[in-house]
Amino acid sequence: MLDACRDQPHGGEWGRNWPLVLGGMLGYSCLALQAFLIGPFILPIEREFGWSRAQIMAGLSIMHVAGIAFNAAAGILIDRIGARPVALFGQVLACSGFALLGLATASLTGWALHWLLISAGCALMHSTGWTRVVAAHFDRSRGLAIATVLTGSSLTAALAPVIAGAMIASFDWRTAITAVPLIWLALTFPFSFFLFRSPHAHRQGLGRAAVQAGAAPRGAADDATLAEALRTPVFWCVAFALLSFAAYSLAIAPSLVPMLVEKGIAATEAAKLASILGIAGFVARLSMGHLLDRFATNIVAGASFCMPVAGLVLLFYAGHSLPLLILSIVFVGATLGAEYDVIIYLLTRHFGLRHFGTIFGVILSLGAVGSTIAPVATGWSHDATGGYDQVMMTLAVMMSGCAIGMFAFGGRGRVLEDDRGSHA
């Protein structure tokens, strides 16, 4: 199938497969609720239950502790039974679990159990499934296709905080935290269900299960097993990059509204400013996909990991300057929009698609270590120091290391490099 794709112009790939990409994009948007929706609720939950910031953020950490096991299992499940049923079930489970947070009491145990349910749903509907199927149907425009699917999170980042802030102001936090994920599910699930299907599967000569799973033809030369991938420096470079990015996103995205409030901005206005994350992420994600299809991947990947460093430094020194705060949010949003594109693109190019679910699932499990530590560490650091400065500087150092690693190891991949040299 990949050989057939290589013989087609970009327009041919998009002409056949755009409904698949749209369905994947809207389905993937539900995953981002756990990172971008919780921010506006931190302050009202803190007031009602008297919890510390670290205790509130412990929910995200618990979710990602469970994700260490759930992500690898979900990847194996995708390789075995196909991406579509796994992703669709996860979409329903994650949104439903998030809506149940509206029933939370002052019990931290109950709070943790809610996040375990969300964790299971998010693992099933992670980017693994959506992007694997899309990558199997695109070659020359694979970077842009993957980026378009992942713009679903930018859509969530742009709209969810604003909707949540308005609903909290009009009703209360419990109504808002229940209604927003259910409304989001009702609007996105029909598109995912009807559009996220492999078009013209019979023409490709593949069985339905194989196409749904996003499998490459058996015996494709660029397919690597997990054992083979583990022996490469690229795997470990990408794993560290994902761990660092997960820590960055789970430290900054949920805490951005409280950060802005502490810099003197009203909560409602802070939620509106936070929506810039989604706009910047959308533009950066599509731009990054376009660049990955045309230029040396290590240069594009390394440059993408320089953006969070710039955003963190600006946020650190912005003080109460609104223009600098807006500029820092733009860089942060661009980072949140670009990094997964780079990581997924590198994996598909270096290791192929047949075992992509398993390989990416293992990397997601390693990355979940960063997701686990970051929310509680961020909350604890704030409780101990009264601010987020230490967190921002630590993350800046980590992301600088990722940039160096990407410049060194982020080449196109061992098989397809010759095929795509003309685009470099």
FIMI-927400 format. One record per residue (C-alpha): residue number from 1; residue in three letters; y, z negated, x negated. Coordinates in steps of 0.02 Angstrom, whole numbers, plus 50000, padded with zeros to 5 digits. Last residue first. Layout:
<recs>
seq/type/py/pz/px
NUM/ALA/Y/Z/X
...
</recs>
This chain:
<recs>
seq/type/py/pz/px
424/ALA/50896/49924/49246
423/HIS/50856/50038/49393
422/SER/50769/50170/49288
421/GLY/50657/50037/49217
420/ARG/50574/50010/49384
419/ASP/50402/50083/49356
418/ASP/50399/50026/49175
417/GLU/50433/49846/49223
416/LEU/50307/49848/49364
415/VAL/50159/49787/49265
414/ARG/50212/49641/49155
413/GLY/50353/49571/49256
412/ARG/50540/49593/49275
411/GLY/50598/49473/49141
410/GLY/50651/49293/49179
409/PHE/50586/49210/49021
408/ALA/50733/49180/48903
407/PHE/50884/49204/49017
406/MET/50791/49108/49152
405/GLY/50754/48963/49035
404/ILE/50935/48948/48980
403/ALA/50994/48949/49161
402/CYS/50865/48816/49206
401/GLY/50929/48702/49067
400/SER/51106/48719/49135
399/MET/51037/48673/49307
398/MET/50970/48510/49240
397/VAL/51132/48464/49151
396/ALA/51236/48500/49306
395/LEU/51115/48397/49412
394/THR/51143/48245/49303
393/MET/51332/48269/49311
392/MET/51332/48282/49501
391/VAL/51223/48129/49525
390/GLN/51331/48022/49412
389/ASP/51489/48073/49507
388/TYR/51422/48038/49683
387/GLY/51522/47884/49730
386/GLY/51523/47697/49766
385/THR/51425/47657/49608
384/ALA/51271/47567/49673
383/ASP/51267/47631/49853
382/HIS/51310/47806/49796
381/SER/51177/47803/49661
380/TRP/51050/47740/49787
379/GLY/51093/47878/49911
378/THR/51079/48012/49778
377/ALA/50919/47938/49708
376/VAL/50848/47929/49885
375/PRO/50890/48111/49921
374/ALA/50844/48177/49746
373/ILE/50675/48098/49712
372/THR/50570/48184/49843
371/SER/50653/48354/49833
370/GLY/50631/48353/49645
369/VAL/50447/48310/49662
368/ALA/50437/48440/49800
367/GLY/50464/48571/49664
366/LEU/50290/48536/49598
365/SER/50221/48560/49774
364/LEU/50326/48717/49793
363/ILE/50253/48782/49630
362/VAL/50077/48750/49696
361/GLY/50118/48839/49860
360/PHE/50195/48983/49763
359/ILE/50033/49011/49669
358/THR/49922/48988/49823
357/GLY/50024/49098/49938
356/PHE/50051/49230/49803
355/HIS/49865/49252/49770
354/ARG/49855/49434/49825
353/LEU/50041/49464/49803
352/GLY/50076/49503/49620
351/PHE/50097/49381/49475
350/HIS/50250/49435/49377
349/ARG/50343/49538/49507
348/THR/50300/49431/49658
347/LEU/50340/49271/49562
346/LEU/50505/49334/49494
345/TYR/50563/49389/49667
344/ILE/50518/49220/49741
343/ILE/50618/49126/49610
342/VAL/50770/49240/49613
341/ASP/50783/49241/49803
340/TYR/50757/49053/49807
339/GLU/50909/49032/49693
338/ALA/51036/49140/49783
337/GLY/51098/49063/49945
336/LEU/51099/48881/49892
335/THR/51191/48935/49736
334/ALA/51319/49036/49833
333/GLY/51346/48887/49946
332/VAL/51379/48773/49798
331/PHE/51499/48900/49723
330/VAL/51592/48920/49888
329/ILE/51595/48731/49913
328/SER/51676/48713/49741
327/LEU/51810/48839/49790
326/ILE/51844/48745/49952
325/LEU/51860/48581/49857
324/LEU/51975/48662/49730
323/PRO/52088/48729/49869
322/LEU/52086/48559/49959
321/SER/52139/48457/49807
320/HIS/52089/48277/49843
319/GLY/51992/48256/49680
318/ALA/51929/48427/49627
317/TYR/51861/48369/49458
316/PHE/51681/48330/49509
315/LEU/51674/48466/49642
314/LEU/51733/48593/49513
313/VAL/51603/48536/49387
312/LEU/51468/48541/49520
311/GLY/51512/48716/49578
310/ALA/51520/48786/49400
309/VAL/51350/48712/49359
308/PRO/51281/48778/49522
307/MET/51338/48954/49477
306/CYS/51258/48958/49303
305/PHE/51086/48968/49383
304/SER/51129/49138/49458
303/ALA/51183/49203/49288
302/GLY/51012/49166/49215
301/ALA/50924/49255/49358
300/VAL/51034/49410/49348
299/ILE/51016/49421/49159
298/ASN/50827/49386/49164
297/THR/50804/49514/49303
296/ALA/50877/49661/49210
295/PHE/50975/49759/49340
294/ARG/50945/49863/49497
293/ASP/50832/49780/49625
292/LEU/50883/49606/49568
291/LEU/51066/49653/49592
290/HIS/51043/49701/49775
289/GLY/50946/49542/49811
288/MET/51080/49440/49726
287/SER/51218/49520/49829
286/LEU/51122/49487/49989
285/ARG/51099/49305/49943
284/ALA/51275/49280/49878
283/VAL/51355/49345/50038
282/PHE/51245/49238/50150
281/GLY/51261/49085/50038
280/ALA/51450/49095/50039
279/ILE/51452/49103/50229
278/GLY/51322/48965/50245
277/LEU/51406/48846/50126
276/ILE/51573/48879/50210
275/SER/51498/48783/50356
274/ALA/51530/48625/50255
273/LEU/51716/48651/50284
272/LYS/51688/48638/50471
271/ALA/51585/48479/50450
270/ALA/51722/48407/50340
269/GLU/51851/48448/50474
268/THR/51753/48347/50602
267/ALA/51728/48203/50479
266/ALA/51912/48194/50429
265/ILE/51947/48237/50246
264/GLY/52001/48099/50126
263/LYS/51889/48131/49976
262/GLU/51762/48008/50048
261/VAL/51748/48120/50200
260/LEU/51712/48267/50086
259/MET/51567/48177/50004
258/PRO/51502/48119/50174
257/VAL/51500/48302/50231
256/LEU/51419/48362/50069
255/SER/51279/48235/50068
254/PRO/51144/48337/50156
253/ALA/51181/48492/50049
252/ILE/51211/48405/49882
251/ALA/51059/48299/49842
250/LEU/50928/48400/49933
249/SER/50996/48563/49862
248/TYR/51009/48501/49683
247/ALA/50840/48415/49681
246/ALA/50758/48570/49754
245/PHE/50850/48678/49626
244/SER/50789/48570/49484
243/LEU/50608/48572/49545
242/LEU/50621/48759/49579
241/ALA/50687/48793/49404
240/PHE/50553/48681/49327
239/ALA/50418/48779/49419
238/VAL/50498/48946/49373
237/CYS/50497/48901/49188
236/TRP/50320/48835/49206
235/PHE/50256/48996/49284
234/VAL/50353/49106/49163
233/PRO/50278/49015/49014
232/THR/50107/49084/49063
231/ARG/49939/48993/49065
230/LEU/49962/48926/49241
229/ALA/49976/49104/49306
228/GLU/49802/49148/49245
227/ALA/49725/48997/49330
226/LEU/49821/49033/49490
225/THR/49751/49210/49492
224/ALA/49858/49357/49441
223/ASP/49883/49519/49536
222/ASP/49975/49654/49437
221/ALA/49828/49773/49423
220/ALA/49794/49783/49609
219/GLY/49607/49758/49629
218/ARG/49610/49737/49816
217/PRO/49766/49814/49892
216/ALA/49908/49690/49908
215/ALA/49895/49555/50039
214/GLY/50039/49513/50153
213/ALA/49934/49393/50253
212/GLN/49971/49489/50411
211/VAL/49917/49647/50322
210/ALA/49754/49572/50265
209/ALA/49716/49501/50435
208/ARG/49750/49666/50521
207/GLY/49639/49766/50406
206/LEU/49722/49889/50290
205/GLY/49721/50078/50293
204/GLN/49910/50088/50278
203/ARG/49927/50197/50431
202/HIS/49837/50070/50538
201/ALA/49965/49938/50491
200/HIS/50105/50040/50568
199/PRO/50225/49892/50568
198/SER/50167/49721/50505
197/ARG/50221/49593/50634
196/PHE/50367/49471/50633
195/LEU/50457/49559/50775
194/PHE/50380/49486/50933
193/PHE/50348/49306/50882
192/SER/50494/49289/50763
191/PHE/50616/49362/50889
190/PRO/50549/49250/51028
189/PHE/50557/49098/50911
188/THR/50741/49114/50864
187/LEU/50845/49067/51017
186/ALA/50727/48937/51091
185/LEU/50697/48860/50919
184/TRP/50884/48841/50886
183/ILE/50910/48764/51058
182/LEU/50770/48640/51020
181/PRO/50841/48603/50847
180/VAL/51018/48572/50917
179/ALA/50970/48472/51072
178/THR/50881/48321/50997
177/ILE/51003/48286/50855
176/ALA/51148/48315/50973
175/THR/51088/48201/51112
174/ARG/51052/48062/50988
173/TRP/51219/48084/50897
172/ASP/51324/48065/51053
171/PHE/51408/48179/51181
170/SER/51565/48281/51146
169/ALA/51601/48225/50967
168/ILE/51416/48228/50920
167/MET/51400/48398/51002
166/ALA/51547/48469/50904
165/GLY/51481/48401/50739
164/ALA/51306/48468/50773
163/ILE/51371/48642/50815
162/VAL/51480/48644/50659
161/PRO/51341/48577/50547
160/ALA/51213/48702/50618
159/LEU/51319/48861/50610
158/ALA/51353/48909/50429
157/ALA/51206/48820/50348
156/THR/51088/48888/50480
155/LEU/51144/49067/50452
154/SER/51131/49037/50264
153/SER/50952/48977/50290
152/GLY/50910/49140/50380
151/THR/50984/49232/50233
150/LEU/50810/49208/50158
149/VAL/50741/49357/50252
148/THR/50884/49466/50189
147/ALA/50855/49409/50010
146/ILE/50672/49456/50019
145/ALA/50719/49630/50081
144/LEU/50858/49648/49950
143/GLY/50740/49604/49808
142/ARG/50601/49714/49876
141/SER/50705/49871/49888
140/ARG/50598/49976/49772
139/ASP/50440/49888/49828
138/PHE/50441/49836/50009
137/HIS/50299/49811/50134
136/ALA/50200/49678/50039
135/ALA/50362/49587/49996
134/VAL/50396/49565/50182
133/VAL/50226/49485/50214
132/ARG/50245/49369/50066
131/THR/50425/49326/50109
130/TRP/50391/49251/50280
129/GLY/50233/49160/50226
128/THR/50293/49077/50067
127/SER/50470/49043/50132
126/HIS/50409/48884/50215
125/MET/50341/48885/50393
124/LEU/50182/48785/50363
123/ALA/50264/48665/50241
122/CYS/50411/48640/50359
121/GLY/50297/48593/50504
120/ALA/50200/48464/50403
119/SER/50360/48389/50334
118/ILE/50439/48374/50506
117/LEU/50291/48269/50562
116/LEU/50306/48160/50406
115/TRP/50492/48143/50442
114/HIS/50460/48063/50612
113/LEU/50337/47943/50531
112/ALA/50470/47885/50406
111/TRP/50597/47844/50543
110/GLY/50462/47746/50634
109/THR/50430/47644/50479
108/LEU/50617/47618/50454
107/SER/50624/47536/50625
106/ALA/50803/47533/50693
105/THR/50749/47657/50825
104/ALA/50728/47845/50820
103/LEU/50707/47940/50984
102/GLY/50834/48073/50936
101/LEU/50729/48103/50781
100/LEU/50608/48187/50903
99/ALA/50713/48346/50894
98/PHE/50668/48363/50710
97/GLY/50483/48354/50749
96/SER/50500/48487/50883
95/CYS/50592/48602/50763
94/ALA/50460/48577/50627
93/LEU/50309/48598/50742
92/VAL/50373/48756/50827
91/GLN/50416/48844/50664
90/GLY/50255/48782/50583
89/PHE/50153/48867/50718
88/LEU/50246/49029/50689
87/ALA/50226/49020/50500
86/VAL/50038/48987/50504
85/PRO/50004/49120/50634
84/ARG/50104/49251/50537
83/ALA/50053/49213/50357
82/GLY/49868/49255/50364
81/ILE/49702/49165/50380
80/ARG/49647/49135/50199
79/ASP/49799/49166/50089
78/ILE/49910/49077/50215
77/LEU/49793/48928/50219
76/ILE/49797/48917/50028
75/GLY/49987/48914/50032
74/ALA/49987/48784/50171
73/ALA/49873/48670/50070
72/ALA/49989/48684/49918
71/ASN/50141/48645/50024
70/PHE/50062/48499/50120
69/ALA/50010/48398/49968
68/ILE/50178/48390/49878
67/GLY/50259/48409/50049
66/ALA/50207/48232/50095
65/VAL/50321/48170/49956
64/HIS/50448/48296/50021
63/MET/50458/48221/50194
62/ILE/50463/48046/50124
61/SER/50613/48096/50019
60/LEU/50701/48173/50168
59/GLY/50674/48014/50269
58/ALA/50730/47909/50121
57/MET/50904/47984/50148
56/ILE/50939/47856/50283
55/GLN/50877/47712/50176
54/ALA/50980/47771/50026
53/ARG/51139/47781/50130
52/SER/51112/47600/50182
51/TRP/51056/47561/50357
50/GLY/51165/47467/50483
49/PHE/51070/47548/50626
48/GLU/51214/47615/50731
47/ARG/51347/47639/50597
46/GLU/51232/47719/50469
45/ILE/51159/47832/50603
44/PRO/51337/47886/50651
43/LEU/51381/47920/50466
42/ILE/51223/48015/50418
41/PHE/51219/48126/50573
40/PRO/51339/48261/50510
39/GLY/51229/48286/50356
38/ILE/51059/48300/50443
37/LEU/51082/48479/50502
36/PHE/51093/48567/50333
35/ALA/50936/48509/50243
34/GLN/50807/48486/50382
33/LEU/50882/48629/50483
32/ALA/50848/48750/50340
31/LEU/50670/48782/50396
30/CYS/50728/48850/50564
29/SER/50819/48995/50479
28/TYR/50651/49057/50413
27/GLY/50603/49118/50586
26/LEU/50766/49211/50608
25/MET/50748/49298/50439
24/GLY/50564/49336/50464
23/GLY/50594/49420/50631
22/LEU/50737/49522/50557
21/VAL/50632/49575/50406
20/LEU/50486/49630/50515
19/PRO/50605/49725/50629
18/TRP/50676/49815/50474
17/ASN/50506/49879/50416
16/ARG/50489/50063/50449
15/GLY/50669/50119/50425
14/TRP/50694/49992/50287
13/GLU/50554/50061/50178
12/GLY/50603/50240/50217
11/GLY/50786/50204/50179
10/HIS/50741/50140/50006
9/PRO/50652/50301/49964
8/GLN/50462/50312/49979
7/ASP/50338/50345/49838
6/ARG/50344/50165/49781
5/CYS/50294/50107/49954
4/ALA/50135/50209/49951
3/ASP/50089/50132/49783
2/LEU/50121/49961/49859
1/MET/50000/50000/50000
</recs>
